[in-house]
Amino acid sequence: MHNETLTTSEVASLAGVHRDTLLRWLREKAIPEPSRDHRGWRVFTSAEAVAVSRFAETGSWEQPISPNGPDHDIAKLHNIDWNFESAKTRYLTHGMHPYPAKFIPQIPNALIQELSSVGETVADIFCGSGTTLLEALQLKRNAIGIDANPLACLVSGAKTKALSNVELEEVGEHLELCKRLLSSLQADTGDMFFSGEIFQSEGWRPDAKVTDFWFFPEAVEELAEILLQIRKIKSKNARNLCLSAFSAIIVTVSKQDSDTRYVRREKKVSAGSTLSRYISQLASAMGAVLELGDLIEDRFNCEIIHSNILEAPETDEFDLVVSSPPYPNAYSYHLYHRLRLIWLGFDDQVFKQAEIGSHRKYSSKGKNKATSETFANEFSKILMWLKPKLAQGRYACLVVGDSTLDGKRIDNAQLISEVAKPLGFVDVDRIERQIAPTRKAFNPKIGKIKSEKILILRNGG
Ligand SMILES: C[S@@+](CC[C@H](N)C(=O)[O-])C[C@H]1O[C@@H](n2cnc3c(N)ncnc32)[C@H](O)[C@@H]1O
C-alpha cells in the first residue's frame, strides 16, 4: 500500500517527540498502529508520519490520505492472482469445521493487507465460519463478525479464540475421558460408563422423530454421551471448542448425504465410530488452537454478533468490510445445518425465517416467492445500515456469484452495485476469479458455480 516508509524513531523525531511517547500513544490506541515489515518492525508511510506530527501538535487524529489516491490502492489489487490455485487453505483453525461456500482464507487475507492497516477494524457482516475474522486477527486488526446462523457464531468464536493453559487443560481432561469411554466401549468391560451389551447414555438427545430417521441408534447414544460430558466443562471457551468439534462430525455420523445435500442416504455407522471421530476431530482442533496462542495478541478484539443483519444490529464503526453474502437460490444453510442446530439446542426455525437467499424462499410456489427484487430490497436495507458504520472513503469488498432465477441468469455483483450507487457508494472495481474445480459449490438449480466476482464499493466519492 505504501512506497516510502519511515521507522518509529524517524517518525518520533519528525513529530518532535521522544520515541517512548510515540510508543505510548500506540499502546494507548491514541493513534492507530502502522503496518509492520517482515521483521515485525513498525513501518509508517509518509502520510502517516504527517498525521502523527499533526497529532503531536493538535492532540487529534486525522486519517491520513494515501499519497497515491484511492485508485492506486485498488489498481494494486490487479497484481494479485485471485484464483489461488494451489494455495493451502486449512492452516491454523481454518479447517476446524465444514461450512458450505466458505471462502478460501487467501481472499480476505489479500484484501485486508491491501485495504487496511494494522490496528484498524475489519468487519464480516455475514461471517459464516469466521474466515475473515481469523485472517483479520492474525494480520493484527480488530474483527467484527455478524451472522444470523447461531452455529456460524459458535464456530467463528471457537476458531478465533486462543485458549489459556487452564482452558487447554480442561479440554485435555475431557479428551482423555472420551478416550476411556471409547476403550471401555470397544472392550465391553462393563466399567462405570458402559455395562452390558447395548450402551445407553443418560444424556439428552433430540426428539425420536429426528433421531430415528436420521441416525443409527449407536450414533445417537454416543452423541448424547459426548454432549453430556461437554456440558460438564466449566470454561466457556473450552466448552465451545468441544461443541464445535462435536458439531463438525454430526453430518458424517448421520444419514444426511453430505454437507450440502439434505437427503437421507443409508450409511453404516458402527459402534464406537462416533466417539472415535469426535476424539480425532477434537485433538486436531486443539492442536490448531494451540498455534493460535502464539499468533493472536490480546490487544486485538474480536466481537461476534448473532443477529439477522436486516434487524440492524448495533456495532462499533469499522474501516473495511470483507464478506461473502448469501445470494438468491445458492444455498439453504438452515437445511444443511439442521441436524447440527437441533443437537446443539439452537432454534433452527428462527434462522430459517431470517436466512437471505435460501433456495426454499426462491423456489416457493406461493405468492410469497422471493424474486431478484426481494434481494435488491434486502441489500438496499443492508447498505443503508452499513453506510454510517463504514469509515468515509473506505471499502466494502463483497464476494458473490451469479444466480439463476426462473431460468434467467442474475448478475448479483451488478444488482448490488445498482442499489449501492443511490446510497452514496462508488463501484470502484469488480475482480472475476475462477473457483478451483475441487471447491466448486453445488447448486441444485444451476449446477456447479465456476466463477465469482469480488465487488469493491467505496463509501463516498
Ligand atoms: C457465504 S456464507 C459466508 C461464509 C463465510 N465467508 C466463511 O468463510 O465461512 C453466507 C452467510 O450469510 C449468513 N446469513 C444469511 N442470511 C443472513 C441474515 N439475514 N443475517 C445475517 N446473516 C445471514 C448465513 O448464515 C451464512 O453464514
The ligand as an ORCA input file, in Angstrom:
! r2SCAN-3c Opt
* xyz 0 1
  C     -21.497    -17.484      2.002
  S     -21.809    -17.623      3.721
  C     -20.421    -16.866      4.460
  C     -19.247    -17.797      4.576
  C     -18.031    -17.135      5.156
  N     -17.429    -16.205      4.232
  C     -16.985    -18.189      5.538
  O     -15.863    -18.140      5.028
  O     -17.303    -19.082      6.322
  C     -23.133    -16.515      3.976
  C     -23.599    -16.397      5.412
  O     -24.693    -15.481      5.477
  C     -25.468    -15.847      6.604
  N     -26.801    -15.205      6.519
  C     -27.839    -15.496      5.706
  N     -28.869    -14.671      5.947
  C     -28.497    -13.825      6.929
  C     -29.124    -12.742      7.614
  N     -30.377    -12.372      7.345
  N     -28.424    -12.074      8.558
  C     -27.146    -12.431      8.844
  N     -26.510    -13.470      8.271
  C     -27.158    -14.151      7.308
  C     -25.513    -17.372      6.519
  O     -25.819    -17.928      7.772
  C     -24.093    -17.681      6.069
  O     -23.279    -17.974      7.160
*
